[in-house]
Amino acid sequence: MLRTSLYPLLPLALISISLGCQADTLRCGTKVTQTGDTKAEVIAKCGDPVFTDHYCAPMTTNLQIQATQQGDNNIQNNIAIQSCQDVDIWTYEPGKGKFIQHLYFTEGRLRRIERGDRVD
């Protein structure tokens, strides 16, 4: 009896799973690119992007330095180092009626895929 009452929830669960996976993959024809792919792998699967951009994302690295002075006195200093991480954004337009895709790369690997506006 419990088994039959869960059947109406199955399509909802499958849709939720597929939507969660969709954010980390991009279908290019018959090939699929996903987070973790290198730039070369993405180009091999999807071709050249229609637009590329680049920015430096601010980062803060916190360090704790501990030093010993004469005797038993320990000194601890906290240091914050400001830097940035290079981010490349590639834009793909899959065609009319489909959504523009923005691919974000750091350190030469695909880290995030975001869906943009629908192409008219």
Biopython code that builds the backbone (N, CA, C, O; Angstrom):
import numpy as np
from Bio.PDB.StructureBuilder import StructureBuilder

atoms = [
    (1, "MET", "N", (0.818, -1.190, 0.000)),
    (1, "MET", "CA", (0.000, 0.000, 0.000)),
    (1, "MET", "C", (0.863, 1.255, 0.000)),
    (1, "MET", "O", (0.560, 2.214, -0.710)),
    (2, "LEU", "N", (1.921, 1.259, 0.778)),
    (2, "LEU", "CA", (2.828, 2.401, 0.801)),
    (2, "LEU", "C", (3.496, 2.576, -0.560)),
    (2, "LEU", "O", (3.758, 3.700, -0.988)),
    (3, "ARG", "N", (3.766, 1.478, -1.226)),
    (3, "ARG", "CA", (4.429, 1.526, -2.519)),
    (3, "ARG", "C", (3.588, 2.285, -3.541)),
    (3, "ARG", "O", (4.140, 3.080, -4.301)),
    (4, "THR", "N", (2.300, 2.075, -3.587)),
    (4, "THR", "CA", (1.456, 2.761, -4.568)),
    (4, "THR", "C", (1.300, 4.239, -4.248)),
    (4, "THR", "O", (1.102, 5.040, -5.162)),
    (5, "SER", "N", (1.381, 4.621, -2.989)),
    (5, "SER", "CA", (1.206, 6.031, -2.647)),
    (5, "SER", "C", (2.441, 6.864, -2.996)),
    (5, "SER", "O", (2.341, 8.088, -3.080)),
    (6, "LEU", "N", (3.592, 6.243, -3.199)),
    (6, "LEU", "CA", (4.809, 6.973, -3.556)),
    (6, "LEU", "C", (4.961, 7.174, -5.064)),
    (6, "LEU", "O", (5.765, 8.003, -5.491)),
    (7, "TYR", "N", (4.213, 6.439, -5.870)),
    (7, "TYR", "CA", (4.335, 6.556, -7.322)),
    (7, "TYR", "C", (4.078, 7.965, -7.854)),
    (7, "TYR", "O", (4.792, 8.382, -8.766)),
    (8, "PRO", "N", (3.115, 8.717, -7.349)),
    (8, "PRO", "CA", (2.921, 10.077, -7.869)),
    (8, "PRO", "C", (4.120, 10.998, -7.608)),
    (8, "PRO", "O", (4.291, 11.990, -8.317)),
    (9, "LEU", "N", (4.939, 10.695, -6.622)),
    (9, "LEU", "CA", (6.101, 11.526, -6.310)),
    (9, "LEU", "C", (7.316, 11.203, -7.174)),
    (9, "LEU", "O", (8.257, 11.995, -7.224)),
    (10, "LEU", "N", (7.317, 10.067, -7.850)),
    (10, "LEU", "CA", (8.462, 9.652, -8.646)),
    (10, "LEU", "C", (8.810, 10.645, -9.753)),
    (10, "LEU", "O", (9.986, 10.987, -9.882)),
    (11, "PRO", "N", (7.860, 11.133, -10.562)),
    (11, "PRO", "CA", (8.234, 12.113, -11.593)),
    (11, "PRO", "C", (8.842, 13.381, -11.007)),
    (11, "PRO", "O", (9.785, 13.934, -11.573)),
    (12, "LEU", "N", (8.318, 13.842, -9.890)),
    (12, "LEU", "CA", (8.863, 15.039, -9.248)),
    (12, "LEU", "C", (10.306, 14.805, -8.799)),
    (12, "LEU", "O", (11.155, 15.682, -8.959)),
    (13, "ALA", "N", (10.581, 13.654, -8.249)),
    (13, "ALA", "CA", (11.944, 13.328, -7.817)),
    (13, "ALA", "C", (12.891, 13.261, -9.005)),
    (13, "ALA", "O", (14.018, 13.751, -8.922)),
    (14, "LEU", "N", (12.455, 12.665, -10.106)),
    (14, "LEU", "CA", (13.301, 12.572, -11.296)),
    (14, "LEU", "C", (13.579, 13.942, -11.900)),
    (14, "LEU", "O", (14.693, 14.199, -12.354)),
    (15, "ILE", "N", (12.589, 14.818, -11.912)),
    (15, "ILE", "CA", (12.785, 16.175, -12.426)),
    (15, "ILE", "C", (13.781, 16.918, -11.546)),
    (15, "ILE", "O", (14.653, 17.616, -12.064)),
    (16, "SER", "N", (13.670, 16.786, -10.247)),
    (16, "SER", "CA", (14.598, 17.454, -9.327)),
    (16, "SER", "C", (16.024, 16.987, -9.548)),
    (16, "SER", "O", (16.953, 17.795, -9.543)),
    (17, "ILE", "N", (16.201, 15.699, -9.739)),
    (17, "ILE", "CA", (17.537, 15.155, -9.979)),
    (17, "ILE", "C", (18.091, 15.677, -11.292)),
    (17, "ILE", "O", (19.255, 16.075, -11.349)),
    (18, "SER", "N", (17.288, 15.686, -12.349)),
    (18, "SER", "CA", (17.783, 16.127, -13.653)),
    (18, "SER", "C", (18.104, 17.610, -13.660)),
    (18, "SER", "O", (19.053, 18.023, -14.326)),
    (19, "LEU", "N", (17.340, 18.430, -12.936)),
    (19, "LEU", "CA", (17.635, 19.860, -12.874)),
    (19, "LEU", "C", (18.929, 20.115, -12.123)),
    (19, "LEU", "O", (19.686, 21.014, -12.487)),
    (20, "GLY", "N", (19.191, 19.350, -11.095)),
    (20, "GLY", "CA", (20.432, 19.510, -10.352)),
    (20, "GLY", "C", (21.645, 19.142, -11.185)),
    (20, "GLY", "O", (22.685, 19.791, -11.073)),
    (21, "CYS", "N", (21.539, 18.126, -12.011)),
    (21, "CYS", "CA", (22.648, 17.707, -12.855)),
    (21, "CYS", "C", (22.857, 18.669, -14.014)),
    (21, "CYS", "O", (23.987, 18.857, -14.464)),
    (22, "GLN", "N", (21.804, 19.267, -14.493)),
    (22, "GLN", "CA", (21.869, 20.103, -15.673)),
    (22, "GLN", "C", (22.770, 21.313, -15.479)),
    (22, "GLN", "O", (23.368, 21.790, -16.444)),
    (23, "ALA", "N", (22.881, 21.816, -14.272)),
    (23, "ALA", "CA", (23.668, 23.019, -14.019)),
    (23, "ALA", "C", (25.160, 22.766, -14.204)),
    (23, "ALA", "O", (25.906, 23.710, -14.468)),
    (24, "ASP", "N", (25.614, 21.533, -14.075)),
    (24, "ASP", "CA", (27.033, 21.224, -14.166)),
    (24, "ASP", "C", (27.429, 20.595, -15.487)),
    (24, "ASP", "O", (28.576, 20.179, -15.650)),
    (25, "THR", "N", (26.506, 20.516, -16.433)),
    (25, "THR", "CA", (26.808, 19.936, -17.740)),
    (25, "THR", "C", (26.244, 20.810, -18.847)),
    (25, "THR", "O", (25.315, 21.590, -18.640)),
    (26, "LEU", "N", (26.828, 20.659, -20.023)),
    (26, "LEU", "CA", (26.348, 21.361, -21.209)),
    (26, "LEU", "C", (26.410, 20.395, -22.375)),
    (26, "LEU", "O", (27.462, 19.829, -22.671)),
    (27, "ARG", "N", (25.279, 20.211, -23.032)),
    (27, "ARG", "CA", (25.235, 19.330, -24.192)),
    (27, "ARG", "C", (25.585, 20.137, -25.433)),
    (27, "ARG", "O", (24.992, 21.182, -25.700)),
    (28, "CYS", "N", (26.564, 19.633, -26.190)),
    (28, "CYS", "CA", (26.987, 20.239, -27.450)),
    (28, "CYS", "C", (26.816, 19.179, -28.531)),
    (28, "CYS", "O", (27.701, 18.350, -28.744)),
    (29, "GLY", "N", (25.678, 19.209, -29.207)),
    (29, "GLY", "CA", (25.380, 18.157, -30.183)),
    (29, "GLY", "C", (25.212, 16.837, -29.455)),
    (29, "GLY", "O", (24.335, 16.695, -28.603)),
    (30, "THR", "N", (26.063, 15.863, -29.797)),
    (30, "THR", "CA", (25.988, 14.554, -29.137)),
    (30, "THR", "C", (26.977, 14.430, -27.983)),
    (30, "THR", "O", (27.019, 13.402, -27.307)),
    (31, "LYS", "N", (27.771, 15.470, -27.756)),
    (31, "LYS", "CA", (28.788, 15.419, -26.703)),
    (31, "LYS", "C", (28.344, 16.244, -25.500)),
    (31, "LYS", "O", (27.560, 17.184, -25.630)),
    (32, "VAL", "N", (28.855, 15.881, -24.335)),
    (32, "VAL", "CA", (28.522, 16.583, -23.096)),
    (32, "VAL", "C", (29.817, 17.046, -22.442)),
    (32, "VAL", "O", (30.743, 16.261, -22.243)),
    (33, "THR", "N", (29.864, 18.327, -22.113)),
    (33, "THR", "CA", (30.984, 18.855, -21.336)),
    (33, "THR", "C", (30.492, 19.088, -19.916)),
    (33, "THR", "O", (29.313, 19.365, -19.698)),
    (34, "GLN", "N", (31.392, 18.977, -18.961)),
    (34, "GLN", "CA", (30.990, 19.082, -17.560)),
    (34, "GLN", "C", (32.074, 19.766, -16.743)),
    (34, "GLN", "O", (33.207, 19.921, -17.197)),
    (35, "THR", "N", (31.713, 20.174, -15.532)),
    (35, "THR", "CA", (32.691, 20.812, -14.665)),
    (35, "THR", "C", (33.863, 19.858, -14.457)),
    (35, "THR", "O", (33.692, 18.647, -14.316)),
    (36, "GLY", "N", (35.055, 20.443, -14.442)),
    (36, "GLY", "CA", (36.274, 19.657, -14.333)),
    (36, "GLY", "C", (36.976, 19.472, -15.664)),
    (36, "GLY", "O", (38.166, 19.160, -15.694)),
    (37, "ASP", "N", (36.254, 19.662, -16.777)),
    (37, "ASP", "CA", (36.868, 19.549, -18.099)),
    (37, "ASP", "C", (37.872, 20.676, -18.308)),
    (37, "ASP", "O", (37.711, 21.769, -17.764)),
    (38, "THR", "N", (38.914, 20.404, -19.101)),
    (38, "THR", "CA", (39.878, 21.440, -19.448)),
    (38, "THR", "C", (39.318, 22.295, -20.583)),
    (38, "THR", "O", (38.330, 21.933, -21.221)),
    (39, "LYS", "N", (39.964, 23.434, -20.823)),
    (39, "LYS", "CA", (39.543, 24.293, -21.932)),
    (39, "LYS", "C", (39.640, 23.541, -23.256)),
    (39, "LYS", "O", (38.758, 23.663, -24.106)),
    (40, "ALA", "N", (40.704, 22.767, -23.434)),
    (40, "ALA", "CA", (40.880, 22.002, -24.672)),
    (40, "ALA", "C", (39.753, 20.991, -24.859)),
    (40, "ALA", "O", (39.266, 20.808, -25.974)),
    (41, "GLU", "N", (39.337, 20.337, -23.784)),
    (41, "GLU", "CA", (38.239, 19.369, -23.879)),
    (41, "GLU", "C", (36.932, 20.062, -24.252)),
    (41, "GLU", "O", (36.156, 19.536, -25.050)),
    (42, "VAL", "N", (36.685, 21.237, -23.680)),
    (42, "VAL", "CA", (35.455, 21.973, -23.994)),
    (42, "VAL", "C", (35.452, 22.390, -25.461)),
    (42, "VAL", "O", (34.430, 22.258, -26.134)),
    (43, "ILE", "N", (36.577, 22.890, -25.966)),
    (43, "ILE", "CA", (36.647, 23.281, -27.378)),
    (43, "ILE", "C", (36.448, 22.070, -28.278)),
    (43, "ILE", "O", (35.768, 22.164, -29.299)),
    (44, "ALA", "N", (37.037, 20.930, -27.909)),
    (44, "ALA", "CA", (36.872, 19.715, -28.714)),
    (44, "ALA", "C", (35.414, 19.268, -28.759)),
    (44, "ALA", "O", (34.959, 18.743, -29.775)),
    (45, "LYS", "N", (34.683, 19.471, -27.673)),
    (45, "LYS", "CA", (33.287, 19.036, -27.608)),
    (45, "LYS", "C", (32.316, 20.074, -28.160)),
    (45, "LYS", "O", (31.332, 19.717, -28.808)),
    (46, "CYS", "N", (32.585, 21.366, -27.908)),
    (46, "CYS", "CA", (31.606, 22.418, -28.211)),
    (46, "CYS", "C", (32.064, 23.419, -29.265)),
    (46, "CYS", "O", (31.270, 24.246, -29.712)),
    (47, "GLY", "N", (33.322, 23.359, -29.668)),
    (47, "GLY", "CA", (33.838, 24.345, -30.613)),
    (47, "GLY", "C", (34.212, 25.634, -29.899)),
    (47, "GLY", "O", (34.214, 25.702, -28.670)),
    (48, "ASP", "N", (34.530, 26.656, -30.691)),
    (48, "ASP", "CA", (34.928, 27.941, -30.119)),
    (48, "ASP", "C", (33.714, 28.691, -29.581)),
    (48, "ASP", "O", (32.638, 28.626, -30.175)),
    (49, "PRO", "N", (33.874, 29.400, -28.468)),
    (49, "PRO", "CA", (32.768, 30.208, -27.934)),
    (49, "PRO", "C", (32.522, 31.425, -28.819)),
    (49, "PRO", "O", (33.404, 31.841, -29.570)),
    (50, "VAL", "N", (31.316, 31.997, -28.728)),
    (50, "VAL", "CA", (31.001, 33.202, -29.506)),
    (50, "VAL", "C", (31.575, 34.445, -28.844)),
    (50, "VAL", "O", (31.747, 35.471, -29.502)),
    (51, "PHE", "N", (31.872, 34.367, -27.552)),
    (51, "PHE", "CA", (32.408, 35.513, -26.822)),
    (51, "PHE", "C", (33.233, 35.006, -25.646)),
    (51, "PHE", "O", (32.876, 34.013, -25.012)),
    (52, "THR", "N", (34.338, 35.692, -25.358)),
    (52, "THR", "CA", (35.134, 35.362, -24.178)),
    (52, "THR", "C", (35.380, 36.631, -23.371)),
    (52, "THR", "O", (35.433, 37.730, -23.923)),
    (53, "ASP", "N", (35.526, 36.471, -22.082)),
    (53, "ASP", "CA", (35.810, 37.591, -21.191)),
    (53, "ASP", "C", (36.734, 37.080, -20.092)),
    (53, "ASP", "O", (36.902, 35.875, -19.904)),
    (54, "HIS", "N", (37.323, 38.018, -19.379)),
    (54, "HIS", "CA", (38.286, 37.668, -18.340)),
    (54, "HIS", "C", (38.191, 38.695, -17.215)),
    (54, "HIS", "O", (38.041, 39.890, -17.468)),
    (55, "TYR", "N", (38.279, 38.225, -15.983)),
    (55, "TYR", "CA", (38.382, 39.148, -14.853)),
    (55, "TYR", "C", (39.188, 38.486, -13.740)),
    (55, "TYR", "O", (39.448, 37.283, -13.768)),
    (56, "CYS", "N", (39.569, 39.283, -12.782)),
    (56, "CYS", "CA", (40.342, 38.792, -11.651)),
    (56, "CYS", "C", (39.451, 38.864, -10.407)),
    (56, "CYS", "O", (39.133, 39.955, -9.933)),
    (57, "ALA", "N", (39.052, 37.708, -9.880)),
    (57, "ALA", "CA", (38.164, 37.647, -8.715)),
    (57, "ALA", "C", (38.976, 37.859, -7.438)),
    (57, "ALA", "O", (39.954, 37.149, -7.207)),
    (58, "PRO", "N", (38.580, 38.837, -6.599)),
    (58, "PRO", "CA", (39.334, 39.097, -5.368)),
    (58, "PRO", "C", (39.315, 37.898, -4.422)),
    (58, "PRO", "O", (38.300, 37.217, -4.269)),
    (59, "MET", "N", (40.457, 37.663, -3.799)),
    (59, "MET", "CA", (40.599, 36.562, -2.839)),
    (59, "MET", "C", (41.363, 37.062, -1.622)),
    (59, "MET", "O", (42.226, 37.931, -1.738)),
    (60, "THR", "N", (41.051, 36.522, -0.479)),
    (60, "THR", "CA", (41.801, 36.815, 0.739)),
    (60, "THR", "C", (42.289, 35.495, 1.324)),
    (60, "THR", "O", (41.508, 34.566, 1.526)),
    (61, "THR", "N", (43.579, 35.425, 1.590)),
    (61, "THR", "CA", (44.165, 34.255, 2.228)),
    (61, "THR", "C", (44.616, 34.667, 3.623)),
    (61, "THR", "O", (45.393, 35.610, 3.773)),
    (62, "ASN", "N", (44.140, 33.973, 4.632)),
    (62, "ASN", "CA", (44.510, 34.274, 6.019)),
    (62, "ASN", "C", (45.606, 33.317, 6.475)),
    (62, "ASN", "O", (45.478, 32.100, 6.348)),
    (63, "LEU", "N", (46.680, 33.885, 7.005)),
    (63, "LEU", "CA", (47.796, 33.094, 7.516)),
    (63, "LEU", "C", (47.982, 33.375, 8.998)),
    (63, "LEU", "O", (47.792, 34.501, 9.460)),
    (64, "GLN", "N", (48.351, 32.350, 9.727)),
    (64, "GLN", "CA", (48.701, 32.520, 11.137)),
    (64, "GLN", "C", (50.180, 32.191, 11.288)),
    (64, "GLN", "O", (50.615, 31.081, 10.984)),
    (65, "ILE", "N", (50.936, 33.157, 11.756)),
    (65, "ILE", "CA", (52.366, 32.972, 11.940)),
    (65, "ILE", "C", (52.644, 32.974, 13.437)),
    (65, "ILE", "O", (52.242, 33.882, 14.164)),
    (66, "GLN", "N", (53.337, 31.939, 13.872)),
    (66, "GLN", "CA", (53.642, 31.816, 15.289)),
    (66, "GLN", "C", (55.159, 31.915, 15.463)),
    (66, "GLN", "O", (55.914, 31.232, 14.771)),
    (67, "ALA", "N", (55.590, 32.750, 16.368)),
    (67, "ALA", "CA", (57.018, 32.936, 16.622)),
    (67, "ALA", "C", (57.284, 32.790, 18.113)),
    (67, "ALA", "O", (56.411, 33.061, 18.938)),
    (68, "THR", "N", (58.480, 32.366, 18.447)),
    (68, "THR", "CA", (58.878, 32.227, 19.841)),
    (68, "THR", "C", (59.942, 33.268, 20.154)),
    (68, "THR", "O", (60.964, 33.355, 19.473)),
    (69, "GLN", "N", (59.691, 34.043, 21.179)),
    (69, "GLN", "CA", (60.694, 35.000, 21.636)),
    (69, "GLN", "C", (61.528, 34.348, 22.725)),
    (69, "GLN", "O", (61.354, 33.169, 23.035)),
    (70, "GLN", "N", (62.417, 35.111, 23.293)),
    (70, "GLN", "CA", (63.221, 34.573, 24.383)),
    (70, "GLN", "C", (62.307, 34.155, 25.524)),
    (70, "GLN", "O", (61.369, 34.866, 25.884)),
    (71, "GLY", "N", (62.583, 33.045, 26.057)),
    (71, "GLY", "CA", (61.756, 32.532, 27.139)),
    (71, "GLY", "C", (60.612, 31.713, 26.573)),
    (71, "GLY", "O", (60.727, 31.105, 25.509)),
    (72, "ASP", "N", (59.519, 31.709, 27.295)),
    (72, "ASP", "CA", (58.364, 30.904, 26.902)),
    (72, "ASP", "C", (57.270, 31.723, 26.243)),
    (72, "ASP", "O", (56.159, 31.223, 26.069)),
    (73, "ASN", "N", (57.541, 32.943, 25.876)),
    (73, "ASN", "CA", (56.512, 33.798, 25.283)),
    (73, "ASN", "C", (56.331, 33.470, 23.798)),
    (73, "ASN", "O", (57.273, 33.569, 23.012)),
    (74, "ASN", "N", (55.130, 33.087, 23.435)),
    (74, "ASN", "CA", (54.803, 32.838, 22.030)),
    (74, "ASN", "C", (53.991, 34.006, 21.495)),
    (74, "ASN", "O", (53.095, 34.518, 22.167)),
    (75, "ILE", "N", (54.308, 34.409, 20.308)),
    (75, "ILE", "CA", (53.571, 35.492, 19.657)),
    (75, "ILE", "C", (52.903, 34.919, 18.411)),
    (75, "ILE", "O", (53.538, 34.225, 17.617)),
    (76, "GLN", "N", (51.630, 35.212, 18.253)),
    (76, "GLN", "CA", (50.898, 34.741, 17.072)),
    (76, "GLN", "C", (50.379, 35.955, 16.319)),
    (76, "GLN", "O", (49.702, 36.813, 16.887)),
    (77, "ASN", "N", (50.699, 36.016, 15.054)),
    (77, "ASN", "CA", (50.227, 37.100, 14.194)),
    (77, "ASN", "C", (49.299, 36.539, 13.132)),
    (77, "ASN", "O", (49.583, 35.497, 12.542)),
    (78, "ASN", "N", (48.206, 37.217, 12.892)),
    (78, "ASN", "CA", (47.300, 36.867, 11.799)),
    (78, "ASN", "C", (47.552, 37.838, 10.660)),
    (78, "ASN", "O", (47.524, 39.054, 10.850)),
    (79, "ILE", "N", (47.797, 37.297, 9.484)),
    (79, "ILE", "CA", (48.073, 38.122, 8.315)),
    (79, "ILE", "C", (47.064, 37.776, 7.233)),
    (79, "ILE", "O", (46.848, 36.603, 6.929)),
    (80, "ALA", "N", (46.450, 38.789, 6.655)),
    (80, "ALA", "CA", (45.521, 38.601, 5.532)),
    (80, "ALA", "C", (46.217, 39.082, 4.264)),
    (80, "ALA", "O", (46.648, 40.232, 4.177)),
    (81, "ILE", "N", (46.320, 38.193, 3.289)),
    (81, "ILE", "CA", (46.957, 38.529, 2.018)),
    (81, "ILE", "C", (45.866, 38.700, 0.969)),
    (81, "ILE", "O", (45.085, 37.782, 0.719)),
    (82, "GLN", "N", (45.817, 39.873, 0.363)),
    (82, "GLN", "CA", (44.837, 40.155, -0.689)),
    (82, "GLN", "C", (45.453, 39.800, -2.041)),
    (82, "GLN", "O", (46.576, 40.206, -2.341)),
    (83, "SER", "N", (44.733, 39.058, -2.837)),
    (83, "SER", "CA", (45.181, 38.709, -4.186)),
    (83, "SER", "C", (43.943, 38.522, -5.049)),
    (83, "SER", "O", (42.836, 38.869, -4.637)),
    (84, "CYS", "N", (44.128, 37.978, -6.234)),
    (84, "CYS", "CA", (42.968, 37.683, -7.073)),
    (84, "CYS", "C", (43.219, 36.406, -7.862)),
    (84, "CYS", "O", (44.360, 35.981, -8.044)),
    (85, "GLN", "N", (42.138, 35.810, -8.322)),
    (85, "GLN", "CA", (42.201, 34.583, -9.107)),
    (85, "GLN", "C", (41.665, 34.884, -10.497)),
    (85, "GLN", "O", (40.583, 35.451, -10.647)),
    (86, "ASP", "N", (42.432, 34.498, -11.516)),
    (86, "ASP", "CA", (42.001, 34.714, -12.894)),
    (86, "ASP", "C", (40.790, 33.842, -13.216)),
    (86, "ASP", "O", (40.787, 32.641, -12.948)),
    (87, "VAL", "N", (39.772, 34.460, -13.789)),
    (87, "VAL", "CA", (38.557, 33.754, -14.196)),
    (87, "VAL", "C", (38.307, 34.068, -15.667)),
    (87, "VAL", "O", (38.257, 35.234, -16.059)),
    (88, "ASP", "N", (38.153, 33.034, -16.470)),
    (88, "ASP", "CA", (37.784, 33.192, -17.875)),
    (88, "ASP", "C", (36.328, 32.789, -18.035)),
    (88, "ASP", "O", (35.896, 31.770, -17.497)),
    (89, "ILE", "N", (35.576, 33.592, -18.775)),
    (89, "ILE", "CA", (34.166, 33.293, -19.046)),
    (89, "ILE", "C", (34.009, 33.091, -20.542)),
    (89, "ILE", "O", (34.354, 33.968, -21.334)),
    (90, "TRP", "N", (33.492, 31.940, -20.926)),
    (90, "TRP", "CA", (33.205, 31.651, -22.333)),
    (90, "TRP", "C", (31.699, 31.608, -22.500)),
    (90, "TRP", "O", (30.991, 31.039, -21.669)),
    (91, "THR", "N", (31.210, 32.210, -23.576)),
    (91, "THR", "CA", (29.775, 32.251, -23.838)),
    (91, "THR", "C", (29.463, 31.455, -25.097)),
    (91, "THR", "O", (30.098, 31.633, -26.136)),
    (92, "TYR", "N", (28.472, 30.575, -24.986)),
    (92, "TYR", "CA", (27.994, 29.775, -26.118)),
    (92, "TYR", "C", (26.530, 30.099, -26.371)),
    (92, "TYR", "O", (25.734, 30.187, -25.436)),
    (93, "GLU", "N", (26.180, 30.278, -27.644)),
    (93, "GLU", "CA", (24.786, 30.467, -28.057)),
    (93, "GLU", "C", (24.370, 29.223, -28.825)),
    (93, "GLU", "O", (24.771, 29.045, -29.975)),
    (94, "PRO", "N", (23.574, 28.363, -28.208)),
    (94, "PRO", "CA", (23.222, 27.100, -28.850)),
    (94, "PRO", "C", (22.226, 27.217, -30.001)),
    (94, "PRO", "O", (22.083, 26.270, -30.774)),
    (95, "GLY", "N", (21.543, 28.333, -30.138)),
    (95, "GLY", "CA", (20.599, 28.499, -31.242)),
    (95, "GLY", "C", (19.305, 29.137, -30.792)),
    (95, "GLY", "O", (19.053, 29.307, -29.599)),
    (96, "LYS", "N", (18.487, 29.489, -31.778)),
    (96, "LYS", "CA", (17.229, 30.182, -31.517)),
    (96, "LYS", "C", (16.324, 29.350, -30.605)),
    (96, "LYS", "O", (16.145, 28.148, -30.803)),
    (97, "GLY", "N", (15.764, 30.023, -29.611)),
    (97, "GLY", "CA", (14.849, 29.365, -28.685)),
    (97, "GLY", "C", (15.537, 28.642, -27.537)),
    (97, "GLY", "O", (14.869, 28.126, -26.642)),
    (98, "LYS", "N", (16.864, 28.600, -27.555)),
    (98, "LYS", "CA", (17.607, 27.926, -26.485)),
    (98, "LYS", "C", (18.292, 28.969, -25.610)),
    (98, "LYS", "O", (18.330, 30.150, -25.953)),
    (99, "PHE", "N", (18.827, 28.531, -24.493)),
    (99, "PHE", "CA", (19.432, 29.439, -23.524)),
    (99, "PHE", "C", (20.929, 29.611, -23.775)),
    (99, "PHE", "O", (21.641, 28.648, -24.056)),
    (100, "ILE", "N", (21.388, 30.855, -23.669)),
    (100, "ILE", "CA", (22.815, 31.149, -23.727)),
    (100, "ILE", "C", (23.471, 30.480, -22.519)),
    (100, "ILE", "O", (22.892, 30.440, -21.434)),
    (101, "GLN", "N", (24.670, 29.960, -22.714)),
    (101, "GLN", "CA", (25.393, 29.290, -21.635)),
    (101, "GLN", "C", (26.704, 30.026, -21.364)),
    (101, "GLN", "O", (27.462, 30.316, -22.290)),
    (102, "HIS", "N", (26.966, 30.325, -20.096)),
    (102, "HIS", "CA", (28.203, 30.982, -19.684)),
    (102, "HIS", "C", (29.039, 29.963, -18.912)),
    (102, "HIS", "O", (28.592, 29.424, -17.900)),
    (103, "LEU", "N", (30.248, 29.705, -19.394)),
    (103, "LEU", "CA", (31.144, 28.740, -18.772)),
    (103, "LEU", "C", (32.272, 29.488, -18.065)),
    (103, "LEU", "O", (32.930, 30.338, -18.666)),
    (104, "TYR", "N", (32.494, 29.173, -16.795)),
    (104, "TYR", "CA", (33.499, 29.851, -15.971)),
    (104, "TYR", "C", (34.677, 28.910, -15.726)),
    (104, "TYR", "O", (34.505, 27.793, -15.238)),
    (105, "PHE", "N", (35.879, 29.383, -16.074)),
    (105, "PHE", "CA", (37.101, 28.602, -15.924)),
    (105, "PHE", "C", (38.041, 29.264, -14.926)),
    (105, "PHE", "O", (38.200, 30.485, -14.936)),
    (106, "THR", "N", (38.660, 28.472, -14.072)),
    (106, "THR", "CA", (39.785, 28.916, -13.253)),
    (106, "THR", "C", (40.849, 27.833, -13.338)),
    (106, "THR", "O", (40.546, 26.640, -13.363)),
    (107, "GLU", "N", (42.094, 28.272, -13.381)),
    (107, "GLU", "CA", (43.234, 27.356, -13.473)),
    (107, "GLU", "C", (43.079, 26.384, -14.634)),
    (107, "GLU", "O", (43.494, 25.229, -14.540)),
    (108, "GLY", "N", (42.477, 26.852, -15.739)),
    (108, "GLY", "CA", (42.366, 26.046, -16.947)),
    (108, "GLY", "C", (41.277, 24.995, -16.943)),
    (108, "GLY", "O", (41.176, 24.215, -17.890)),
    (109, "ARG", "N", (40.455, 24.952, -15.899)),
    (109, "ARG", "CA", (39.390, 23.940, -15.801)),
    (109, "ARG", "C", (38.026, 24.593, -15.661)),
    (109, "ARG", "O", (37.886, 25.667, -15.076)),
    (110, "LEU", "N", (37.029, 23.922, -16.210)),
    (110, "LEU", "CA", (35.648, 24.394, -16.123)),
    (110, "LEU", "C", (35.151, 24.205, -14.693)),
    (110, "LEU", "O", (35.129, 23.088, -14.175)),
    (111, "ARG", "N", (34.754, 25.308, -14.063)),
    (111, "ARG", "CA", (34.317, 25.266, -12.661)),
    (111, "ARG", "C", (32.814, 25.424, -12.495)),
    (111, "ARG", "O", (32.227, 24.888, -11.554)),
    (112, "ARG", "N", (32.186, 26.167, -13.416)),
    (112, "ARG", "CA", (30.755, 26.463, -13.242)),
    (112, "ARG", "C", (30.135, 26.730, -14.602)),
    (112, "ARG", "O", (30.783, 27.283, -15.491)),
    (113, "ILE", "N", (28.874, 26.335, -14.763)),
    (113, "ILE", "CA", (28.093, 26.619, -15.968)),
    (113, "ILE", "C", (26.827, 27.331, -15.526)),
    (113, "ILE", "O", (26.090, 26.835, -14.674)),
    (114, "GLU", "N", (26.577, 28.504, -16.113)),
    (114, "GLU", "CA", (25.369, 29.263, -15.789)),
    (114, "GLU", "C", (24.543, 29.466, -17.046)),
    (114, "GLU", "O", (25.073, 29.742, -18.122)),
    (115, "ARG", "N", (23.247, 29.327, -16.889)),
    (115, "ARG", "CA", (22.324, 29.547, -18.004)),
    (115, "ARG", "C", (21.951, 31.016, -18.043)),
    (115, "ARG", "O", (21.605, 31.606, -17.020)),
    (116, "GLY", "N", (22.024, 31.605, -19.232)),
    (116, "GLY", "CA", (21.662, 33.007, -19.420)),
    (116, "GLY", "C", (20.275, 33.135, -20.022)),
    (116, "GLY", "O", (19.410, 32.288, -19.802)),
    (117, "ASP", "N", (20.072, 34.199, -20.781)),
    (117, "ASP", "CA", (18.781, 34.471, -21.413)),
    (117, "ASP", "C", (18.520, 33.525, -22.578)),
    (117, "ASP", "O", (19.436, 32.911, -23.126)),
    (118, "ARG", "N", (17.258, 33.427, -22.935)),
    (118, "ARG", "CA", (16.864, 32.633, -24.095)),
    (118, "ARG", "C", (17.138, 33.445, -25.358)),
    (118, "ARG", "O", (16.866, 34.645, -25.405)),
    (119, "VAL", "N", (17.677, 32.783, -26.380)),
    (119, "VAL", "CA", (17.971, 33.434, -27.658)),
    (119, "VAL", "C", (16.673, 33.560, -28.445)),
    (119, "VAL", "O", (15.954, 32.578, -28.624)),
    (120, "ASP", "N", (16.373, 34.779, -28.917)),
    (120, "ASP", "CA", (15.147, 34.998, -29.709)),
    (120, "ASP", "C", (15.364, 34.656, -31.160)),
    (120, "ASP", "O", (14.443, 34.780, -31.968)),
]
sb = StructureBuilder()
sb.init_structure("model")
sb.init_model(0)
sb.init_chain("A")
sb.init_seg("    ")
for serial, (resi, resn, name, xyz) in enumerate(atoms, 1):
    if name == "N":
        sb.init_residue(resn, " ", resi, " ")
    sb.init_atom(name, np.array(xyz, "f"), 0.0, 1.0, " ", f" {name:<3s}", serial, name[0])
structure = sb.get_structure()
